Amino acid sequence: MTTMQDIAAPTPSDDDRRRLRRELRRRRRELSPRQRREAAERLCRRLRRLPELQRARRVALYLPNDGEIDPTPLIDWLERRGCRVHLPVLKPLCDNQLWFVHYHAGTPMVANRYGIPEPETRHGAHRARRTPAWALDLILLPLVGFDDHGQRIGMGGGFYDRTLAFTRRPGPRPRLIGLAHDCQRVSRLPTAPWDVPLDAIVSDARVLRP
């Protein structure tokens, strides 16, 4: 498995971040199916021990894409504990923002414009099936990379940063935990002022609390 290397940049330029994304996406895509499966199992064992997850009753997670580490083994465990599980949905008629729609085995799914499965838009449009981001207890979000200082980098679309920008202001907010394969860890990441800070980062090998 790929080990941590120094991939650092002196300034958070767009070129630096694009270069990092290419390299870190390559790392996770190179993992074999067995490595991905075993990493998901280790990740979920760590997550189940977190007090944030043990207390949560409204949780959002994601369906893995492009080699992302897989949190879906948690779904059955969460539902047995009485949790309401949500998936992100691209918000219609609004650039780069997300809805969080209640998900269960019978939820009608479609592929969004990026080819990622999500609850069908007309299904998710019903307010009873959606939970505002501020009312969720916990959001598990995918990362492209992270460092030991708790900095993170995403895919670059800004969906989570725009949707969760309210967490910088006083008021109710969910706990935010980023998930990644440990091979996506680097020594130092360039940051941008719009990056929403996380409460924790969890990989298959460690838990970091900035």
ZADO-1210 file (C-alpha; in nm, 4 decimals, padded with zeros to 6 digits):
<atoms>
<atom x="00.0000" y="00.0000" z="00.0000" code="MET" pos="1"/>
<atom x="00.1217" y="00.3508" z="-00.0749" code="THR" pos="2"/>
<atom x="00.2818" y="00.5217" z="00.2224" code="THR" pos="3"/>
<atom x="00.2715" y="00.8867" z="00.3220" code="MET" pos="4"/>
<atom x="00.4891" y="01.1127" z="00.1108" code="GLN" pos="5"/>
<atom x="00.5603" y="01.4817" z="00.1203" code="ASP" pos="6"/>
<atom x="00.3257" y="01.6453" z="-00.1257" code="ILE" pos="7"/>
<atom x="00.3225" y="02.0024" z="-00.0088" code="ALA" pos="8"/>
<atom x="00.2688" y="02.3390" z="-00.1683" code="ALA" pos="9"/>
<atom x="00.3802" y="02.6811" z="-00.0453" code="PRO" pos="10"/>
<atom x="00.0588" y="02.8584" z="-00.1436" code="THR" pos="11"/>
<atom x="-00.3003" y="02.7418" z="-00.1960" code="PRO" pos="12"/>
<atom x="-00.3044" y="02.8107" z="-00.5706" code="SER" pos="13"/>
<atom x="-00.5523" y="02.6410" z="-00.8009" code="ASP" pos="14"/>
<atom x="-00.2632" y="02.4618" z="-00.9747" code="ASP" pos="15"/>
<atom x="-00.1338" y="02.3250" z="-00.6430" code="ASP" pos="16"/>
<atom x="-00.4744" y="02.1894" z="-00.5500" code="ARG" pos="17"/>
<atom x="-00.5337" y="02.0362" z="-00.8933" code="ARG" pos="18"/>
<atom x="-00.1964" y="01.8630" z="-00.8794" code="ARG" pos="19"/>
<atom x="-00.2724" y="01.7251" z="-00.5348" code="LEU" pos="20"/>
<atom x="-00.6144" y="01.6008" z="-00.6384" code="ARG" pos="21"/>
<atom x="-00.4737" y="01.4140" z="-00.9378" code="ARG" pos="22"/>
<atom x="-00.2070" y="01.2421" z="-00.7292" code="GLU" pos="23"/>
<atom x="-00.4311" y="01.1545" z="-00.4355" code="LEU" pos="24"/>
<atom x="-00.7140" y="01.0251" z="-00.6554" code="ARG" pos="25"/>
<atom x="-00.4574" y="00.8078" z="-00.8327" code="ARG" pos="26"/>
<atom x="-00.3445" y="00.6652" z="-00.4980" code="ARG" pos="27"/>
<atom x="-00.6914" y="00.5555" z="-00.3923" code="ARG" pos="28"/>
<atom x="-00.7851" y="00.4200" z="-00.7362" code="ARG" pos="29"/>
<atom x="-00.4750" y="00.2004" z="-00.7324" code="GLU" pos="30"/>
<atom x="-00.5985" y="00.0116" z="-00.4251" code="LEU" pos="31"/>
<atom x="-00.7211" y="-00.3376" z="-00.5106" code="SER" pos="32"/>
<atom x="-01.0827" y="-00.4408" z="-00.4404" code="PRO" pos="33"/>
<atom x="-00.9598" y="-00.6455" z="-00.1462" code="ARG" pos="34"/>
<atom x="-00.7607" y="-00.3517" z="-00.0038" code="GLN" pos="35"/>
<atom x="-01.0669" y="-00.1269" z="-00.0383" code="ARG" pos="36"/>
<atom x="-01.2929" y="-00.3808" z="00.1308" code="ARG" pos="37"/>
<atom x="-01.0536" y="-00.4343" z="00.4206" code="GLU" pos="38"/>
<atom x="-00.9993" y="-00.0588" z="00.4576" code="ALA" pos="39"/>
<atom x="-01.3766" y="-00.0039" z="00.4759" code="ALA" pos="40"/>
<atom x="-01.4047" y="-00.2646" z="00.7502" code="GLU" pos="41"/>
<atom x="-01.1266" y="-00.0991" z="00.9545" code="ARG" pos="42"/>
<atom x="-01.2773" y="00.2443" z="00.8975" code="LEU" pos="43"/>
<atom x="-01.6221" y="00.1374" z="01.0169" code="CYS" pos="44"/>
<atom x="-01.4797" y="-00.0275" z="01.3287" code="ARG" pos="45"/>
<atom x="-01.3151" y="00.3031" z="01.4194" code="ARG" pos="46"/>
<atom x="-01.6293" y="00.5008" z="01.3440" code="LEU" pos="47"/>
<atom x="-01.8524" y="00.2788" z="01.5581" code="ARG" pos="48"/>
<atom x="-01.6327" y="00.3596" z="01.8583" code="ARG" pos="49"/>
<atom x="-01.6666" y="00.7364" z="01.8185" code="LEU" pos="50"/>
<atom x="-01.8933" y="00.9082" z="02.0747" code="PRO" pos="51"/>
<atom x="-02.0282" y="01.1351" z="01.7991" code="GLU" pos="52"/>
<atom x="-02.1592" y="00.8331" z="01.6093" code="LEU" pos="53"/>
<atom x="-02.2880" y="00.6554" z="01.9179" code="GLN" pos="54"/>
<atom x="-02.4945" y="00.9608" z="02.0138" code="ARG" pos="55"/>
<atom x="-02.6194" y="01.0516" z="01.6666" code="ALA" pos="56"/>
<atom x="-02.9768" y="00.9909" z="01.5538" code="ARG" pos="57"/>
<atom x="-02.9704" y="01.1768" z="01.2193" code="ARG" pos="58"/>
<atom x="-02.6649" y="01.0868" z="01.0140" code="VAL" pos="59"/>
<atom x="-02.5635" y="01.1706" z="00.6576" code="ALA" pos="60"/>
<atom x="-02.3075" y="00.9641" z="00.4697" code="LEU" pos="61"/>
<atom x="-02.2232" y="00.9036" z="00.1026" code="TYR" pos="62"/>
<atom x="-02.2086" y="00.6262" z="-00.1548" code="LEU" pos="63"/>
<atom x="-01.8438" y="00.5759" z="-00.2603" code="PRO" pos="64"/>
<atom x="-01.7248" y="00.6812" z="-00.6039" code="ASN" pos="65"/>
<atom x="-01.3874" y="00.7094" z="-00.7770" code="ASP" pos="66"/>
<atom x="-01.2122" y="00.4897" z="-00.5178" code="GLY" pos="67"/>
<atom x="-01.3464" y="00.6732" z="-00.2104" code="GLU" pos="68"/>
<atom x="-01.3385" y="00.4785" z="00.1134" code="ILE" pos="69"/>
<atom x="-01.6733" y="00.3084" z="00.1711" code="ASP" pos="70"/>
<atom x="-01.8835" y="00.3995" z="00.4781" code="PRO" pos="71"/>
<atom x="-02.1932" y="00.2027" z="00.3719" code="THR" pos="72"/>
<atom x="-02.1225" y="-00.0983" z="00.6012" code="PRO" pos="73"/>
<atom x="-02.2363" y="00.1404" z="00.8764" code="LEU" pos="74"/>
<atom x="-02.5910" y="00.1690" z="00.7410" code="ILE" pos="75"/>
<atom x="-02.7336" y="-00.1493" z="00.8939" code="ASP" pos="76"/>
<atom x="-02.5643" y="-00.0740" z="01.2286" code="TRP" pos="77"/>
<atom x="-02.7052" y="00.2797" z="01.2311" code="LEU" pos="78"/>
<atom x="-03.0570" y="00.1659" z="01.1437" code="GLU" pos="79"/>
<atom x="-03.0520" y="-00.0998" z="01.4171" code="ARG" pos="80"/>
<atom x="-02.9736" y="00.1805" z="01.6616" code="ARG" pos="81"/>
<atom x="-03.2770" y="00.3757" z="01.5447" code="GLY" pos="82"/>
<atom x="-03.0816" y="00.6276" z="01.3370" code="CYS" pos="83"/>
<atom x="-03.2261" y="00.7989" z="01.0320" code="ARG" pos="84"/>
<atom x="-02.9686" y="00.7725" z="00.7506" code="VAL" pos="85"/>
<atom x="-02.9416" y="01.0393" z="00.4808" code="HIS" pos="86"/>
<atom x="-02.7617" y="01.0691" z="00.1473" code="LEU" pos="87"/>
<atom x="-02.6499" y="01.3884" z="-00.0260" code="PRO" pos="88"/>
<atom x="-02.8446" y="01.4894" z="-00.3369" code="VAL" pos="89"/>
<atom x="-02.7448" y="01.7604" z="-00.5847" code="LEU" pos="90"/>
<atom x="-02.9910" y="02.0385" z="-00.5130" code="LYS" pos="91"/>
<atom x="-03.1960" y="02.1161" z="-00.8239" code="PRO" pos="92"/>
<atom x="-03.1825" y="02.4672" z="-00.9712" code="LEU" pos="93"/>
<atom x="-02.9029" y="02.5645" z="-00.7328" code="CYS" pos="94"/>
<atom x="-02.5349" y="02.5537" z="-00.8223" code="ASP" pos="95"/>
<atom x="-02.3090" y="02.3350" z="-00.6106" code="ASN" pos="96"/>
<atom x="-02.5293" y="02.2789" z="-00.3073" code="GLN" pos="97"/>
<atom x="-02.6740" y="01.9665" z="-00.1509" code="LEU" pos="98"/>
<atom x="-02.9934" y="01.8332" z="-00.0017" code="TRP" pos="99"/>
<atom x="-02.9781" y="01.5525" z="00.2569" code="PHE" pos="100"/>
<atom x="-03.2507" y="01.2974" z="00.1845" code="VAL" pos="101"/>
<atom x="-03.3619" y="01.0094" z="00.4069" code="HIS" pos="102"/>
<atom x="-03.2345" y="00.6803" z="00.2632" code="TYR" pos="103"/>
<atom x="-03.3531" y="00.3226" z="00.3160" code="HIS" pos="104"/>
<atom x="-03.3633" y="00.0003" z="00.1131" code="ALA" pos="105"/>
<atom x="-03.6735" y="00.1097" z="-00.0796" code="GLY" pos="106"/>
<atom x="-03.5516" y="00.4583" z="-00.1765" code="THR" pos="107"/>
<atom x="-03.5752" y="00.5122" z="-00.5558" code="PRO" pos="108"/>
<atom x="-03.2269" y="00.5904" z="-00.6881" code="MET" pos="109"/>
<atom x="-03.0894" y="00.7530" z="-01.0025" code="VAL" pos="110"/>
<atom x="-02.7428" y="00.8460" z="-01.1268" code="ALA" pos="111"/>
<atom x="-02.6703" y="01.2178" z="-01.1008" code="ASN" pos="112"/>
<atom x="-02.4744" y="01.4141" z="-01.3609" code="ARG" pos="113"/>
<atom x="-02.1494" y="01.2754" z="-01.2214" code="TYR" pos="114"/>
<atom x="-02.2734" y="00.9163" z="-01.2441" code="GLY" pos="115"/>
<atom x="-02.3090" y="00.8851" z="-00.8642" code="ILE" pos="116"/>
<atom x="-02.6267" y="00.7119" z="-00.7359" code="PRO" pos="117"/>
<atom x="-02.8514" y="00.9364" z="-00.5274" code="GLU" pos="118"/>
<atom x="-03.2183" y="00.9428" z="-00.4195" code="PRO" pos="119"/>
<atom x="-03.4390" y="01.0397" z="-00.7146" code="GLU" pos="120"/>
<atom x="-03.5026" y="01.4161" z="-00.7208" code="THR" pos="121"/>
<atom x="-03.8834" y="01.4050" z="-00.7134" code="ARG" pos="122"/>
<atom x="-03.8654" y="01.1618" z="-00.4205" code="HIS" pos="123"/>
<atom x="-03.6228" y="01.3868" z="-00.2337" code="GLY" pos="124"/>
<atom x="-03.8201" y="01.7019" z="-00.3089" code="ALA" pos="125"/>
<atom x="-04.0779" y="01.6080" z="-00.0433" code="HIS" pos="126"/>
<atom x="-03.9873" y="01.8020" z="00.2696" code="ARG" pos="127"/>
<atom x="-04.0769" y="01.5073" z="00.4930" code="ALA" pos="128"/>
<atom x="-03.7934" y="01.3093" z="00.3323" code="ARG" pos="129"/>
<atom x="-03.5322" y="01.5821" z="00.3725" code="ARG" pos="130"/>
<atom x="-03.3502" y="01.7088" z="00.6784" code="THR" pos="131"/>
<atom x="-03.1870" y="02.0531" z="00.6769" code="PRO" pos="132"/>
<atom x="-02.8118" y="02.0299" z="00.7149" code="ALA" pos="133"/>
<atom x="-02.8238" y="02.2289" z="01.0394" code="TRP" pos="134"/>
<atom x="-03.0638" y="01.9719" z="01.1920" code="ALA" pos="135"/>
<atom x="-02.8435" y="01.6692" z="01.1238" code="LEU" pos="136"/>
<atom x="-02.6399" y="01.5342" z="01.4139" code="ASP" pos="137"/>
<atom x="-02.3485" y="01.4136" z="01.2050" code="LEU" pos="138"/>
<atom x="-02.2252" y="01.4330" z="00.8445" code="ILE" pos="139"/>
<atom x="-01.9644" y="01.1871" z="00.7158" code="LEU" pos="140"/>
<atom x="-01.8094" y="01.3372" z="00.4039" code="LEU" pos="141"/>
<atom x="-01.5520" y="01.2050" z="00.1573" code="PRO" pos="142"/>
<atom x="-01.2039" y="01.3554" z="00.1283" code="LEU" pos="143"/>
<atom x="-00.9486" y="01.3524" z="-00.1516" code="VAL" pos="144"/>
<atom x="-00.6663" y="01.4182" z="00.0932" code="GLY" pos="145"/>
<atom x="-00.5827" y="01.5211" z="00.4498" code="PHE" pos="146"/>
<atom x="-00.2854" y="01.6071" z="00.6683" code="ASP" pos="147"/>
<atom x="-00.1882" y="01.5701" z="01.0329" code="ASP" pos="148"/>
<atom x="-00.3038" y="01.9252" z="01.1068" code="HIS" pos="149"/>
<atom x="-00.6618" y="01.8386" z="01.0171" code="GLY" pos="150"/>
<atom x="-00.6577" y="02.0207" z="00.6844" code="GLN" pos="151"/>
<atom x="-00.8455" y="01.8533" z="00.4019" code="ARG" pos="152"/>
<atom x="-00.9034" y="01.8812" z="00.0300" code="ILE" pos="153"/>
<atom x="-01.2134" y="01.7680" z="-00.1573" code="GLY" pos="154"/>
<atom x="-01.2989" y="01.7049" z="-00.5202" code="MET" pos="155"/>
<atom x="-01.3057" y="02.0750" z="-00.6038" code="GLY" pos="156"/>
<atom x="-01.6754" y="02.1233" z="-00.6764" code="GLY" pos="157"/>
<atom x="-01.7361" y="02.3047" z="-00.3485" code="GLY" pos="158"/>
<atom x="-02.0639" y="02.1205" z="-00.2770" code="PHE" pos="159"/>
<atom x="-01.9973" y="02.0548" z="00.0896" code="TYR" pos="160"/>
<atom x="-01.8214" y="02.3894" z="00.1471" code="ASP" pos="161"/>
<atom x="-02.1165" y="02.5874" z="00.0102" code="ARG" pos="162"/>
<atom x="-02.3791" y="02.3719" z="00.1795" code="THR" pos="163"/>
<atom x="-02.2021" y="02.3818" z="00.5162" code="LEU" pos="164"/>
<atom x="-02.0795" y="02.7418" z="00.5134" code="ALA" pos="165"/>
<atom x="-02.3375" y="02.8160" z="00.7866" code="PHE" pos="166"/>
<atom x="-02.1308" y="02.6102" z="01.0345" code="THR" pos="167"/>
<atom x="-01.8900" y="02.9040" z="01.0647" code="ARG" pos="168"/>
<atom x="-02.1677" y="03.1088" z="01.2298" code="ARG" pos="169"/>
<atom x="-02.3222" y="03.0633" z="01.5750" code="PRO" pos="170"/>
<atom x="-02.6209" y="02.8324" z="01.5918" code="GLY" pos="171"/>
<atom x="-02.7095" y="02.4636" z="01.5657" code="PRO" pos="172"/>
<atom x="-02.4835" y="02.2607" z="01.3418" code="ARG" pos="173"/>
<atom x="-02.3905" y="01.8976" z="01.2752" code="PRO" pos="174"/>
<atom x="-02.0608" y="01.7422" z="01.3664" code="ARG" pos="175"/>
<atom x="-01.8474" y="01.7048" z="01.0515" code="LEU" pos="176"/>
<atom x="-01.6187" y="01.4051" z="01.0064" code="ILE" pos="177"/>
<atom x="-01.4113" y="01.3539" z="00.6927" code="GLY" pos="178"/>
<atom x="-01.3315" y="01.0029" z="00.5702" code="LEU" pos="179"/>
<atom x="-01.0406" y="00.8829" z="00.3564" code="ALA" pos="180"/>
<atom x="-00.8018" y="00.5965" z="00.2904" code="HIS" pos="181"/>
<atom x="-00.4856" y="00.6418" z="00.4938" code="ASP" pos="182"/>
<atom x="-00.2805" y="00.6475" z="00.1703" code="CYS" pos="183"/>
<atom x="-00.4476" y="00.9861" z="00.1044" code="GLN" pos="184"/>
<atom x="-00.2594" y="01.1369" z="00.3983" code="ARG" pos="185"/>
<atom x="00.0149" y="01.3901" z="00.3189" code="VAL" pos="186"/>
<atom x="00.2544" y="01.5976" z="00.5258" code="SER" pos="187"/>
<atom x="00.0943" y="01.9343" z="00.4562" code="ARG" pos="188"/>
<atom x="-00.1977" y="02.0556" z="00.2474" code="LEU" pos="189"/>
<atom x="-00.2545" y="02.3965" z="00.0922" code="PRO" pos="190"/>
<atom x="-00.5703" y="02.5519" z="00.2317" code="THR" pos="191"/>
<atom x="-00.8270" y="02.7949" z="00.0983" code="ALA" pos="192"/>
<atom x="-01.0339" y="03.0466" z="00.2971" code="PRO" pos="193"/>
<atom x="-01.3621" y="02.8823" z="00.1962" code="TRP" pos="194"/>
<atom x="-01.2649" y="02.5369" z="00.3302" code="ASP" pos="195"/>
<atom x="-01.5116" y="02.4429" z="00.6040" code="VAL" pos="196"/>
<atom x="-01.3190" y="02.3019" z="00.9042" code="PRO" pos="197"/>
<atom x="-01.3922" y="01.9497" z="01.0251" code="LEU" pos="198"/>
<atom x="-01.4375" y="01.8171" z="01.3771" code="ASP" pos="199"/>
<atom x="-01.2422" y="01.5010" z="01.2992" code="ALA" pos="200"/>
<atom x="-01.0850" y="01.3018" z="01.0162" code="ILE" pos="201"/>
<atom x="-01.1026" y="00.9226" z="01.0205" code="VAL" pos="202"/>
<atom x="-00.9119" y="00.6831" z="00.7969" code="SER" pos="203"/>
<atom x="-00.8654" y="00.3087" z="00.8057" code="ASP" pos="204"/>
<atom x="-00.5602" y="00.3649" z="01.0285" code="ALA" pos="205"/>
<atom x="-00.6216" y="00.6690" z="01.2496" code="ARG" pos="206"/>
<atom x="-00.8539" y="00.9293" z="01.4003" code="VAL" pos="207"/>
<atom x="-00.7355" y="01.2905" z="01.3819" code="LEU" pos="208"/>
<atom x="-00.8971" y="01.5726" z="01.5757" code="ARG" pos="209"/>
<atom x="-00.7786" y="01.9133" z="01.4561" code="PRO" pos="210"/>
</atoms>
